[in-house]
């Protein structure tokens, strides 16, 4: 398993089924942008790394690419397999990928890169991505312009690791884009998702 904090790792293991409905999806225009930029299309070999329960995996599979999910947590993989039985879901960590050298066209990571050992993971990703291939990272960022939202997420931020960037010479400069997205949900769903991170 990747070197994640003990509390989140315990939460992912024990609450995978409960967390799945609470997780956010992504705006359609963000996914369309990612698919276009990474050349995700039929015939392309794509890896969803730290795939969790398969939220992004499902969106990529709809395009017709050959998608493989790599997920270190068994309970998360079990949920992904139940949700997407036609998608291969294999055990593996970002720092030790169970993939051959230069074997994939792109790797995508959704909401998980901040848990990785960035240097080791980027070296592994560079090993398995073909020349001219891509790495795509996607997050749902919080709109903290409202005071009470900022106060809530100030507490949550203490349970999360900061995102580390690795600027190795094997990668071209980063391209970034931001898209607006609104998610309506009940407070209980947020509690389900984050209780284990705080205990």
Secondary structure, DSSP 8 states (H G I E B T S, - for coil): -----HHHHHHHHHSHHHHHHHS----HHHHHHHHHHHT--TT-EEEEET-TTSHHHHHHHTTT-EEEEE-S-HHHHHHHHHH-TTSEEE--BTTB-SS-TT-EEEEEEES-GGGS-HHHHHHHHHHHEEEEEEEEEE-------SHHHHHHHHHHHTTS--------TTS---------------HHHHHHHHHHHH-
